[in-house]
Amino acid sequence: ADGAADVFRSVRKSSGLLDPAELPIEDFDELNVTQAVSAVKELADAAQVRDIVAYEEAHKNRHGVVSAAQARLAAIAQEVVGIN
């Protein structure tokens, strides 16, 4: 049963169908673009940033937030491979 639940959650995450309470940023839906961008820049886990991208694209689709999240993913990737 846990395997099925994990698959279901994975599908929901990739489609941006997470509940706002499941997001790694508290009260994300209540943040304006500037606040959301600032919060995204604080995330250190790529999976959490991907959750934000998927959720944002499926809901408000604010270009500034999506762009900042994608830039954060790139920065995390560079940190992982030791470029920065």
HTML snippet that shows the backbone in 3Dmol.js (N, CA, C, O; Angstrom):
<script src="https://3Dmol.org/build/3Dmol-min.js"></script>
<div id="view" style="width:600px;height:400px;position:relative"></div>
<script>
const pdb = `
ATOM      1  N   ALA A   1       0.824  -1.200   0.000  1.00  0.00           N
ATOM      2  CA  ALA A   1       0.000   0.000   0.000  1.00  0.00           C
ATOM      3  C   ALA A   1       0.861   1.255   0.000  1.00  0.00           C
ATOM      4  O   ALA A   1       0.515   2.248  -0.638  1.00  0.00           O
ATOM      5  N   ASP A   2       1.989   1.212   0.718  1.00  0.00           N
ATOM      6  CA  ASP A   2       2.870   2.381   0.746  1.00  0.00           C
ATOM      7  C   ASP A   2       3.425   2.688  -0.632  1.00  0.00           C
ATOM      8  O   ASP A   2       3.586   3.855  -0.990  1.00  0.00           O
ATOM      9  N   GLY A   3       3.722   1.651  -1.412  1.00  0.00           N
ATOM     10  CA  GLY A   3       4.241   1.849  -2.763  1.00  0.00           C
ATOM     11  C   GLY A   3       3.250   2.584  -3.637  1.00  0.00           C
ATOM     12  O   GLY A   3       3.628   3.489  -4.382  1.00  0.00           O
ATOM     13  N   ALA A   4       1.987   2.206  -3.556  1.00  0.00           N
ATOM     14  CA  ALA A   4       0.947   2.866  -4.349  1.00  0.00           C
ATOM     15  C   ALA A   4       0.786   4.316  -3.911  1.00  0.00           C
ATOM     16  O   ALA A   4       0.605   5.203  -4.745  1.00  0.00           O
ATOM     17  N   ALA A   5       0.850   4.555  -2.624  1.00  0.00           N
ATOM     18  CA  ALA A   5       0.733   5.925  -2.113  1.00  0.00           C
ATOM     19  C   ALA A   5       1.898   6.778  -2.599  1.00  0.00           C
ATOM     20  O   ALA A   5       1.718   7.945  -2.947  1.00  0.00           O
ATOM     21  N   ASP A   6       3.095   6.191  -2.621  1.00  0.00           N
ATOM     22  CA  ASP A   6       4.269   6.921  -3.105  1.00  0.00           C
ATOM     23  C   ASP A   6       4.135   7.261  -4.583  1.00  0.00           C
ATOM     24  O   ASP A   6       4.483   8.365  -5.002  1.00  0.00           O
ATOM     25  N   VAL A   7       3.631   6.316  -5.375  1.00  0.00           N
ATOM     26  CA  VAL A   7       3.434   6.551  -6.807  1.00  0.00           C
ATOM     27  C   VAL A   7       2.402   7.654  -7.005  1.00  0.00           C
ATOM     28  O   VAL A   7       2.602   8.557  -7.818  1.00  0.00           O
ATOM     29  N   PHE A   8       1.305   7.585  -6.270  1.00  0.00           N
ATOM     30  CA  PHE A   8       0.252   8.592  -6.377  1.00  0.00           C
ATOM     31  C   PHE A   8       0.792   9.979  -6.033  1.00  0.00           C
ATOM     32  O   PHE A   8       0.523  10.947  -6.744  1.00  0.00           O
ATOM     33  N   ARG A   9       1.550  10.072  -4.948  1.00  0.00           N
ATOM     34  CA  ARG A   9       2.120  11.364  -4.542  1.00  0.00           C
ATOM     35  C   ARG A   9       3.101  11.860  -5.598  1.00  0.00           C
ATOM     36  O   ARG A   9       3.138  13.054  -5.898  1.00  0.00           O
ATOM     37  N   SER A  10       3.889  10.962  -6.160  1.00  0.00           N
ATOM     38  CA  SER A  10       4.844  11.344  -7.196  1.00  0.00           C
ATOM     39  C   SER A  10       4.140  11.928  -8.416  1.00  0.00           C
ATOM     40  O   SER A  10       4.589  12.926  -8.981  1.00  0.00           O
ATOM     41  N   VAL A  11       3.037  11.304  -8.818  1.00  0.00           N
ATOM     42  CA  VAL A  11       2.266  11.804  -9.962  1.00  0.00           C
ATOM     43  C   VAL A  11       1.676  13.172  -9.625  1.00  0.00           C
ATOM     44  O   VAL A  11       1.707  14.084 -10.452  1.00  0.00           O
ATOM     45  N   ARG A  12       1.143  13.314  -8.420  1.00  0.00           N
ATOM     46  CA  ARG A  12       0.579  14.598  -8.005  1.00  0.00           C
ATOM     47  C   ARG A  12       1.652  15.682  -7.982  1.00  0.00           C
ATOM     48  O   ARG A  12       1.406  16.810  -8.407  1.00  0.00           O
ATOM     49  N   LYS A  13       2.845  15.340  -7.485  1.00  0.00           N
ATOM     50  CA  LYS A  13       3.936  16.312  -7.422  1.00  0.00           C
ATOM     51  C   LYS A  13       4.346  16.760  -8.814  1.00  0.00           C
ATOM     52  O   LYS A  13       4.492  17.957  -9.063  1.00  0.00           O
ATOM     53  N   SER A  14       4.532  15.813  -9.724  1.00  0.00           N
ATOM     54  CA  SER A  14       5.018  16.158 -11.059  1.00  0.00           C
ATOM     55  C   SER A  14       3.990  16.947 -11.847  1.00  0.00           C
ATOM     56  O   SER A  14       4.345  17.685 -12.767  1.00  0.00           O
ATOM     57  N   SER A  15       2.704  16.799 -11.493  1.00  0.00           N
ATOM     58  CA  SER A  15       1.674  17.564 -12.195  1.00  0.00           C
ATOM     59  C   SER A  15       1.313  18.857 -11.479  1.00  0.00           C
ATOM     60  O   SER A  15       0.434  19.592 -11.929  1.00  0.00           O
ATOM     61  N   GLY A  16       1.986  19.139 -10.366  1.00  0.00           N
ATOM     62  CA  GLY A  16       1.706  20.370  -9.638  1.00  0.00           C
ATOM     63  C   GLY A  16       0.430  20.315  -8.831  1.00  0.00           C
ATOM     64  O   GLY A  16      -0.111  21.354  -8.452  1.00  0.00           O
ATOM     65  N   LEU A  17      -0.059  19.113  -8.560  1.00  0.00           N
ATOM     66  CA  LEU A  17      -1.338  18.966  -7.867  1.00  0.00           C
ATOM     67  C   LEU A  17      -1.198  18.820  -6.355  1.00  0.00           C
ATOM     68  O   LEU A  17      -2.124  18.364  -5.684  1.00  0.00           O
ATOM     69  N   LEU A  18      -0.058  19.200  -5.827  1.00  0.00           N
ATOM     70  CA  LEU A  18       0.118  19.149  -4.382  1.00  0.00           C
ATOM     71  C   LEU A  18      -0.805  20.152  -3.707  1.00  0.00           C
ATOM     72  O   LEU A  18      -1.150  21.187  -4.276  1.00  0.00           O
ATOM     73  N   ASP A  19      -1.191  19.829  -2.504  1.00  0.00           N
ATOM     74  CA  ASP A  19      -1.936  20.760  -1.673  1.00  0.00           C
ATOM     75  C   ASP A  19      -0.946  21.833  -1.208  1.00  0.00           C
ATOM     76  O   ASP A  19       0.211  21.511  -0.937  1.00  0.00           O
ATOM     77  N   PRO A  20      -1.362  23.081  -1.110  1.00  0.00           N
ATOM     78  CA  PRO A  20      -0.428  24.124  -0.661  1.00  0.00           C
ATOM     79  C   PRO A  20       0.268  23.792   0.661  1.00  0.00           C
ATOM     80  O   PRO A  20       1.408  24.202   0.875  1.00  0.00           O
ATOM     81  N   ALA A  21      -0.398  23.062   1.538  1.00  0.00           N
ATOM     82  CA  ALA A  21       0.204  22.691   2.822  1.00  0.00           C
ATOM     83  C   ALA A  21       1.369  21.719   2.650  1.00  0.00           C
ATOM     84  O   ALA A  21       2.194  21.580   3.553  1.00  0.00           O
ATOM     85  N   GLU A  22       1.444  21.039   1.495  1.00  0.00           N
ATOM     86  CA  GLU A  22       2.525  20.086   1.234  1.00  0.00           C
ATOM     87  C   GLU A  22       3.775  20.752   0.663  1.00  0.00           C
ATOM     88  O   GLU A  22       4.815  20.107   0.534  1.00  0.00           O
ATOM     89  N   LEU A  23       3.684  22.019   0.326  1.00  0.00           N
ATOM     90  CA  LEU A  23       4.818  22.717  -0.273  1.00  0.00           C
ATOM     91  C   LEU A  23       5.883  23.019   0.773  1.00  0.00           C
ATOM     92  O   LEU A  23       5.573  23.157   1.956  1.00  0.00           O
ATOM     93  N   PRO A  24       7.142  23.123   0.340  1.00  0.00           N
ATOM     94  CA  PRO A  24       8.230  23.372   1.293  1.00  0.00           C
ATOM     95  C   PRO A  24       8.302  24.811   1.796  1.00  0.00           C
ATOM     96  O   PRO A  24       9.105  25.118   2.676  1.00  0.00           O
ATOM     97  N   ILE A  25       7.473  25.688   1.248  1.00  0.00           N
ATOM     98  CA  ILE A  25       7.439  27.089   1.675  1.00  0.00           C
ATOM     99  C   ILE A  25       6.074  27.350   2.306  1.00  0.00           C
ATOM    100  O   ILE A  25       5.036  27.226   1.657  1.00  0.00           O
ATOM    101  N   GLU A  26       6.101  27.711   3.578  1.00  0.00           N
ATOM    102  CA  GLU A  26       4.857  27.942   4.317  1.00  0.00           C
ATOM    103  C   GLU A  26       4.071  29.101   3.701  1.00  0.00           C
ATOM    104  O   GLU A  26       4.634  30.143   3.365  1.00  0.00           O
ATOM    105  N   ASP A  27       2.766  28.896   3.563  1.00  0.00           N
ATOM    106  CA  ASP A  27       1.854  29.923   3.033  1.00  0.00           C
ATOM    107  C   ASP A  27       2.271  30.431   1.649  1.00  0.00           C
ATOM    108  O   ASP A  27       2.095  31.608   1.337  1.00  0.00           O
ATOM    109  N   PHE A  28       2.820  29.542   0.829  1.00  0.00           N
ATOM    110  CA  PHE A  28       3.320  29.925  -0.494  1.00  0.00           C
ATOM    111  C   PHE A  28       2.263  30.646  -1.313  1.00  0.00           C
ATOM    112  O   PHE A  28       2.564  31.635  -1.982  1.00  0.00           O
ATOM    113  N   ASP A  29       1.030  30.164  -1.269  1.00  0.00           N
ATOM    114  CA  ASP A  29      -0.049  30.778  -2.049  1.00  0.00           C
ATOM    115  C   ASP A  29      -0.333  32.223  -1.647  1.00  0.00           C
ATOM    116  O   ASP A  29      -0.885  32.993  -2.433  1.00  0.00           O
ATOM    117  N   GLU A  30       0.040  32.584  -0.437  1.00  0.00           N
ATOM    118  CA  GLU A  30      -0.232  33.931   0.061  1.00  0.00           C
ATOM    119  C   GLU A  30       0.880  34.927  -0.280  1.00  0.00           C
ATOM    120  O   GLU A  30       0.707  36.132  -0.092  1.00  0.00           O
ATOM    121  N   LEU A  31       2.008  34.439  -0.774  1.00  0.00           N
ATOM    122  CA  LEU A  31       3.153  35.308  -1.033  1.00  0.00           C
ATOM    123  C   LEU A  31       3.011  36.046  -2.356  1.00  0.00           C
ATOM    124  O   LEU A  31       2.494  35.502  -3.332  1.00  0.00           O
ATOM    125  N   ASN A  32       3.476  37.293  -2.377  1.00  0.00           N
ATOM    126  CA  ASN A  32       3.539  37.998  -3.652  1.00  0.00           C
ATOM    127  C   ASN A  32       4.793  37.521  -4.390  1.00  0.00           C
ATOM    128  O   ASN A  32       5.557  36.720  -3.851  1.00  0.00           O
ATOM    129  N   VAL A  33       5.008  37.997  -5.595  1.00  0.00           N
ATOM    130  CA  VAL A  33       6.133  37.513  -6.403  1.00  0.00           C
ATOM    131  C   VAL A  33       7.463  37.748  -5.697  1.00  0.00           C
ATOM    132  O   VAL A  33       8.296  36.843  -5.636  1.00  0.00           O
ATOM    133  N   THR A  34       7.671  38.932  -5.171  1.00  0.00           N
ATOM    134  CA  THR A  34       8.938  39.252  -4.509  1.00  0.00           C
ATOM    135  C   THR A  34       9.189  38.326  -3.327  1.00  0.00           C
ATOM    136  O   THR A  34      10.300  37.825  -3.152  1.00  0.00           O
ATOM    137  N   GLN A  35       8.163  38.097  -2.517  1.00  0.00           N
ATOM    138  CA  GLN A  35       8.298  37.218  -1.353  1.00  0.00           C
ATOM    139  C   GLN A  35       8.539  35.774  -1.785  1.00  0.00           C
ATOM    140  O   GLN A  35       9.368  35.081  -1.194  1.00  0.00           O
ATOM    141  N   ALA A  36       7.822  35.319  -2.809  1.00  0.00           N
ATOM    142  CA  ALA A  36       7.975  33.946  -3.288  1.00  0.00           C
ATOM    143  C   ALA A  36       9.373  33.721  -3.850  1.00  0.00           C
ATOM    144  O   ALA A  36       9.995  32.693  -3.582  1.00  0.00           O
ATOM    145  N   VAL A  37       9.866  34.677  -4.625  1.00  0.00           N
ATOM    146  CA  VAL A  37      11.216  34.568  -5.193  1.00  0.00           C
ATOM    147  C   VAL A  37      12.249  34.494  -4.073  1.00  0.00           C
ATOM    148  O   VAL A  37      13.163  33.671  -4.124  1.00  0.00           O
ATOM    149  N   SER A  38      12.109  35.336  -3.078  1.00  0.00           N
ATOM    150  CA  SER A  38      13.032  35.329  -1.943  1.00  0.00           C
ATOM    151  C   SER A  38      13.012  33.984  -1.220  1.00  0.00           C
ATOM    152  O   SER A  38      14.062  33.457  -0.852  1.00  0.00           O
ATOM    153  N   ALA A  39      11.826  33.435  -1.018  1.00  0.00           N
ATOM    154  CA  ALA A  39      11.697  32.147  -0.332  1.00  0.00           C
ATOM    155  C   ALA A  39      12.297  31.017  -1.163  1.00  0.00           C
ATOM    156  O   ALA A  39      12.943  30.124  -0.616  1.00  0.00           O
ATOM    157  N   VAL A  40      12.092  31.046  -2.465  1.00  0.00           N
ATOM    158  CA  VAL A  40      12.640  30.010  -3.353  1.00  0.00           C
ATOM    159  C   VAL A  40      14.165  30.021  -3.286  1.00  0.00           C
ATOM    160  O   VAL A  40      14.795  28.964  -3.292  1.00  0.00           O
ATOM    161  N   LYS A  41      14.750  31.198  -3.222  1.00  0.00           N
ATOM    162  CA  LYS A  41      16.213  31.316  -3.183  1.00  0.00           C
ATOM    163  C   LYS A  41      16.807  30.699  -1.924  1.00  0.00           C
ATOM    164  O   LYS A  41      18.000  30.395  -1.890  1.00  0.00           O
ATOM    165  N   GLU A  42      15.995  30.511  -0.893  1.00  0.00           N
ATOM    166  CA  GLU A  42      16.457  29.918   0.362  1.00  0.00           C
ATOM    167  C   GLU A  42      16.423  28.389   0.339  1.00  0.00           C
ATOM    168  O   GLU A  42      17.028  27.746   1.197  1.00  0.00           O
ATOM    169  N   LEU A  43      15.725  27.806  -0.630  1.00  0.00           N
ATOM    170  CA  LEU A  43      15.624  26.344  -0.688  1.00  0.00           C
ATOM    171  C   LEU A  43      16.959  25.736  -1.102  1.00  0.00           C
ATOM    172  O   LEU A  43      17.641  26.255  -1.985  1.00  0.00           O
ATOM    173  N   ALA A  44      17.324  24.630  -0.454  1.00  0.00           N
ATOM    174  CA  ALA A  44      18.594  23.969  -0.753  1.00  0.00           C
ATOM    175  C   ALA A  44      18.398  22.598  -1.385  1.00  0.00           C
ATOM    176  O   ALA A  44      19.363  21.983  -1.840  1.00  0.00           O
ATOM    177  N   ASP A  45      17.174  22.119  -1.417  1.00  0.00           N
ATOM    178  CA  ASP A  45      16.877  20.781  -1.931  1.00  0.00           C
ATOM    179  C   ASP A  45      16.224  20.898  -3.308  1.00  0.00           C
ATOM    180  O   ASP A  45      15.175  21.526  -3.455  1.00  0.00           O
ATOM    181  N   ALA A  46      16.852  20.291  -4.309  1.00  0.00           N
ATOM    182  CA  ALA A  46      16.346  20.384  -5.685  1.00  0.00           C
ATOM    183  C   ALA A  46      14.927  19.841  -5.810  1.00  0.00           C
ATOM    184  O   ALA A  46      14.127  20.387  -6.569  1.00  0.00           O
ATOM    185  N   ALA A  47      14.604  18.783  -5.084  1.00  0.00           N
ATOM    186  CA  ALA A  47      13.255  18.205  -5.162  1.00  0.00           C
ATOM    187  C   ALA A  47      12.215  19.211  -4.675  1.00  0.00           C
ATOM    188  O   ALA A  47      11.125  19.301  -5.238  1.00  0.00           O
ATOM    189  N   GLN A  48      12.549  19.962  -3.639  1.00  0.00           N
ATOM    190  CA  GLN A  48      11.626  20.979  -3.137  1.00  0.00           C
ATOM    191  C   GLN A  48      11.433  22.093  -4.162  1.00  0.00           C
ATOM    192  O   GLN A  48      10.321  22.590  -4.342  1.00  0.00           O
ATOM    193  N   VAL A  49      12.503  22.481  -4.826  1.00  0.00           N
ATOM    194  CA  VAL A  49      12.397  23.532  -5.845  1.00  0.00           C
ATOM    195  C   VAL A  49      11.555  23.032  -7.016  1.00  0.00           C
ATOM    196  O   VAL A  49      10.738  23.777  -7.558  1.00  0.00           O
ATOM    197  N   ARG A  50      11.751  21.775  -7.406  1.00  0.00           N
ATOM    198  CA  ARG A  50      10.935  21.200  -8.488  1.00  0.00           C
ATOM    199  C   ARG A  50       9.462  21.163  -8.100  1.00  0.00           C
ATOM    200  O   ARG A  50       8.594  21.390  -8.943  1.00  0.00           O
ATOM    201  N   ASP A  51       9.172  20.880  -6.832  1.00  0.00           N
ATOM    202  CA  ASP A  51       7.779  20.911  -6.359  1.00  0.00           C
ATOM    203  C   ASP A  51       7.191  22.308  -6.546  1.00  0.00           C
ATOM    204  O   ASP A  51       6.050  22.456  -6.984  1.00  0.00           O
ATOM    205  N   ILE A  52       7.970  23.319  -6.215  1.00  0.00           N
ATOM    206  CA  ILE A  52       7.505  24.703  -6.366  1.00  0.00           C
ATOM    207  C   ILE A  52       7.261  25.025  -7.839  1.00  0.00           C
ATOM    208  O   ILE A  52       6.241  25.623  -8.178  1.00  0.00           O
ATOM    209  N   VAL A  53       8.187  24.634  -8.717  1.00  0.00           N
ATOM    210  CA  VAL A  53       8.020  24.899 -10.153  1.00  0.00           C
ATOM    211  C   VAL A  53       6.738  24.254 -10.662  1.00  0.00           C
ATOM    212  O   VAL A  53       5.930  24.908 -11.322  1.00  0.00           O
ATOM    213  N   ALA A  54       6.552  22.972 -10.356  1.00  0.00           N
ATOM    214  CA  ALA A  54       5.364  22.256 -10.843  1.00  0.00           C
ATOM    215  C   ALA A  54       4.089  22.890 -10.301  1.00  0.00           C
ATOM    216  O   ALA A  54       3.125  23.086 -11.040  1.00  0.00           O
ATOM    217  N   TYR A  55       4.087  23.210  -9.015  1.00  0.00           N
ATOM    218  CA  TYR A  55       2.903  23.815  -8.399  1.00  0.00           C
ATOM    219  C   TYR A  55       2.619  25.185  -9.011  1.00  0.00           C
ATOM    220  O   TYR A  55       1.483  25.491  -9.371  1.00  0.00           O
ATOM    221  N   GLU A  56       3.651  25.995  -9.122  1.00  0.00           N
ATOM    222  CA  GLU A  56       3.471  27.356  -9.645  1.00  0.00           C
ATOM    223  C   GLU A  56       2.981  27.315 -11.090  1.00  0.00           C
ATOM    224  O   GLU A  56       2.084  28.074 -11.457  1.00  0.00           O
ATOM    225  N   GLU A  57       3.556  26.439 -11.913  1.00  0.00           N
ATOM    226  CA  GLU A  57       3.128  26.342 -13.311  1.00  0.00           C
ATOM    227  C   GLU A  57       1.677  25.884 -13.424  1.00  0.00           C
ATOM    228  O   GLU A  57       0.968  26.294 -14.343  1.00  0.00           O
ATOM    229  N   ALA A  58       1.233  25.039 -12.499  1.00  0.00           N
ATOM    230  CA  ALA A  58      -0.137  24.515 -12.548  1.00  0.00           C
ATOM    231  C   ALA A  58      -1.159  25.474 -11.942  1.00  0.00           C
ATOM    232  O   ALA A  58      -2.359  25.319 -12.168  1.00  0.00           O
ATOM    233  N   HIS A  59      -0.699  26.458 -11.176  1.00  0.00           N
ATOM    234  CA  HIS A  59      -1.635  27.340 -10.487  1.00  0.00           C
ATOM    235  C   HIS A  59      -1.502  28.787 -10.944  1.00  0.00           C
ATOM    236  O   HIS A  59      -2.153  29.182 -11.911  1.00  0.00           O
ATOM    237  N   LYS A  60      -0.695  29.569 -10.290  1.00  0.00           N
ATOM    238  CA  LYS A  60      -0.611  30.998 -10.615  1.00  0.00           C
ATOM    239  C   LYS A  60       0.246  31.277 -11.847  1.00  0.00           C
ATOM    240  O   LYS A  60       0.009  32.253 -12.559  1.00  0.00           O
ATOM    241  N   ASN A  61       1.230  30.433 -12.100  1.00  0.00           N
ATOM    242  CA  ASN A  61       2.111  30.547 -13.267  1.00  0.00           C
ATOM    243  C   ASN A  61       2.730  31.942 -13.395  1.00  0.00           C
ATOM    244  O   ASN A  61       2.711  32.557 -14.461  1.00  0.00           O
ATOM    245  N   ARG A  62       3.276  32.417 -12.279  1.00  0.00           N
ATOM    246  CA  ARG A  62       3.941  33.726 -12.276  1.00  0.00           C
ATOM    247  C   ARG A  62       5.350  33.556 -12.840  1.00  0.00           C
ATOM    248  O   ARG A  62       6.174  32.837 -12.274  1.00  0.00           O
ATOM    249  N   HIS A  63       5.613  34.223 -13.952  1.00  0.00           N
ATOM    250  CA  HIS A  63       6.881  34.060 -14.660  1.00  0.00           C
ATOM    251  C   HIS A  63       8.084  34.309 -13.752  1.00  0.00           C
ATOM    252  O   HIS A  63       9.057  33.556 -13.792  1.00  0.00           O
ATOM    253  N   GLY A  64       8.023  35.350 -12.943  1.00  0.00           N
ATOM    254  CA  GLY A  64       9.145  35.673 -12.064  1.00  0.00           C
ATOM    255  C   GLY A  64       9.453  34.575 -11.067  1.00  0.00           C
ATOM    256  O   GLY A  64      10.618  34.317 -10.762  1.00  0.00           O
ATOM    257  N   VAL A  65       8.418  33.929 -10.557  1.00  0.00           N
ATOM    258  CA  VAL A  65       8.608  32.853  -9.583  1.00  0.00           C
ATOM    259  C   VAL A  65       9.174  31.618 -10.277  1.00  0.00           C
ATOM    260  O   VAL A  65      10.115  30.999  -9.781  1.00  0.00           O
ATOM    261  N   VAL A  66       8.600  31.262 -11.424  1.00  0.00           N
ATOM    262  CA  VAL A  66       9.080  30.088 -12.169  1.00  0.00           C
ATOM    263  C   VAL A  66      10.531  30.305 -12.588  1.00  0.00           C
ATOM    264  O   VAL A  66      11.360  29.405 -12.450  1.00  0.00           O
ATOM    265  N   SER A  67      10.835  31.480 -13.093  1.00  0.00           N
ATOM    266  CA  SER A  67      12.196  31.798 -13.532  1.00  0.00           C
ATOM    267  C   SER A  67      13.187  31.721 -12.368  1.00  0.00           C
ATOM    268  O   SER A  67      14.277  31.169 -12.519  1.00  0.00           O
ATOM    269  N   ALA A  68      12.817  32.265 -11.222  1.00  0.00           N
ATOM    270  CA  ALA A  68      13.688  32.224 -10.045  1.00  0.00           C
ATOM    271  C   ALA A  68      13.903  30.790  -9.577  1.00  0.00           C
ATOM    272  O   ALA A  68      15.009  30.424  -9.178  1.00  0.00           O
ATOM    273  N   ALA A  69      12.856  29.985  -9.625  1.00  0.00           N
ATOM    274  CA  ALA A  69      12.973  28.590  -9.207  1.00  0.00           C
ATOM    275  C   ALA A  69      13.879  27.819 -10.166  1.00  0.00           C
ATOM    276  O   ALA A  69      14.688  27.000  -9.731  1.00  0.00           O
ATOM    277  N   GLN A  70      13.748  28.073 -11.453  1.00  0.00           N
ATOM    278  CA  GLN A  70      14.614  27.404 -12.423  1.00  0.00           C
ATOM    279  C   GLN A  70      16.069  27.834 -12.238  1.00  0.00           C
ATOM    280  O   GLN A  70      16.979  27.015 -12.362  1.00  0.00           O
ATOM    281  N   ALA A  71      16.287  29.104 -11.946  1.00  0.00           N
ATOM    282  CA  ALA A  71      17.642  29.591 -11.674  1.00  0.00           C
ATOM    283  C   ALA A  71      18.197  28.938 -10.411  1.00  0.00           C
ATOM    284  O   ALA A  71      19.382  28.610 -10.345  1.00  0.00           O
ATOM    285  N   ARG A  72      17.335  28.750  -9.409  1.00  0.00           N
ATOM    286  CA  ARG A  72      17.777  28.092  -8.167  1.00  0.00           C
ATOM    287  C   ARG A  72      18.153  26.646  -8.434  1.00  0.00           C
ATOM    288  O   ARG A  72      19.135  26.151  -7.880  1.00  0.00           O
ATOM    289  N   LEU A  73      17.381  25.956  -9.280  1.00  0.00           N
ATOM    290  CA  LEU A  73      17.725  24.580  -9.651  1.00  0.00           C
ATOM    291  C   LEU A  73      19.094  24.532 -10.317  1.00  0.00           C
ATOM    292  O   LEU A  73      19.901  23.654 -10.016  1.00  0.00           O
ATOM    293  N   ALA A  74      19.356  25.466 -11.214  1.00  0.00           N
ATOM    294  CA  ALA A  74      20.651  25.517 -11.891  1.00  0.00           C
ATOM    295  C   ALA A  74      21.777  25.758 -10.884  1.00  0.00           C
ATOM    296  O   ALA A  74      22.839  25.144 -10.982  1.00  0.00           O
ATOM    297  N   ALA A  75      21.547  26.649  -9.919  1.00  0.00           N
ATOM    298  CA  ALA A  75      22.560  26.937  -8.905  1.00  0.00           C
ATOM    299  C   ALA A  75      22.833  25.715  -8.033  1.00  0.00           C
ATOM    300  O   ALA A  75      23.984  25.431  -7.702  1.00  0.00           O
ATOM    301  N   ILE A  76      21.781  24.994  -7.664  1.00  0.00           N
ATOM    302  CA  ILE A  76      21.953  23.777  -6.866  1.00  0.00           C
ATOM    303  C   ILE A  76      22.749  22.750  -7.657  1.00  0.00           C
ATOM    304  O   ILE A  76      23.636  22.098  -7.109  1.00  0.00           O
ATOM    305  N   ALA A  77      22.441  22.602  -8.938  1.00  0.00           N
ATOM    306  CA  ALA A  77      23.164  21.650  -9.787  1.00  0.00           C
ATOM    307  C   ALA A  77      24.645  22.023  -9.863  1.00  0.00           C
ATOM    308  O   ALA A  77      25.510  21.149  -9.807  1.00  0.00           O
ATOM    309  N   GLN A  78      24.933  23.308  -9.989  1.00  0.00           N
ATOM    310  CA  GLN A  78      26.329  23.753 -10.037  1.00  0.00           C
ATOM    311  C   GLN A  78      27.042  23.469  -8.722  1.00  0.00           C
ATOM    312  O   GLN A  78      28.213  23.089  -8.717  1.00  0.00           O
ATOM    313  N   GLU A  79      26.341  23.652  -7.612  1.00  0.00           N
ATOM    314  CA  GLU A  79      26.927  23.351  -6.305  1.00  0.00           C
ATOM    315  C   GLU A  79      27.240  21.868  -6.185  1.00  0.00           C
ATOM    316  O   GLU A  79      28.279  21.489  -5.645  1.00  0.00           O
ATOM    317  N   VAL A  80      26.340  21.031  -6.689  1.00  0.00           N
ATOM    318  CA  VAL A  80      26.509  19.579  -6.590  1.00  0.00           C
ATOM    319  C   VAL A  80      27.735  19.116  -7.376  1.00  0.00           C
ATOM    320  O   VAL A  80      28.492  18.265  -6.910  1.00  0.00           O
ATOM    321  N   VAL A  81      27.925  19.681  -8.570  1.00  0.00           N
ATOM    322  CA  VAL A  81      29.061  19.251  -9.394  1.00  0.00           C
ATOM    323  C   VAL A  81      30.325  20.048  -9.096  1.00  0.00           C
ATOM    324  O   VAL A  81      31.369  19.809  -9.703  1.00  0.00           O
ATOM    325  N   GLY A  82      30.237  20.984  -8.176  1.00  0.00           N
ATOM    326  CA  GLY A  82      31.414  21.705  -7.729  1.00  0.00           C
ATOM    327  C   GLY A  82      31.842  22.865  -8.602  1.00  0.00           C
ATOM    328  O   GLY A  82      33.005  23.268  -8.563  1.00  0.00           O
ATOM    329  N   ILE A  83      30.931  23.410  -9.389  1.00  0.00           N
ATOM    330  CA  ILE A  83      31.265  24.553 -10.237  1.00  0.00           C
ATOM    331  C   ILE A  83      31.339  25.824  -9.403  1.00  0.00           C
ATOM    332  O   ILE A  83      32.156  26.701  -9.685  1.00  0.00           O
ATOM    333  N   ASN A  84      30.509  25.933  -8.391  1.00  0.00           N
ATOM    334  CA  ASN A  84      30.516  27.121  -7.512  1.00  0.00           C
ATOM    335  C   ASN A  84      31.094  26.771  -6.174  1.00  0.00           C
ATOM    336  O   ASN A  84      31.187  27.630  -5.297  1.00  0.00           O
TER     337      ASN A  84
END
`;
const viewer = $3Dmol.createViewer("view");
viewer.addModel(pdb, "pdb");
viewer.setStyle({}, {cartoon: {color: "spectrum"}});
viewer.zoomTo();
viewer.render();
</script>
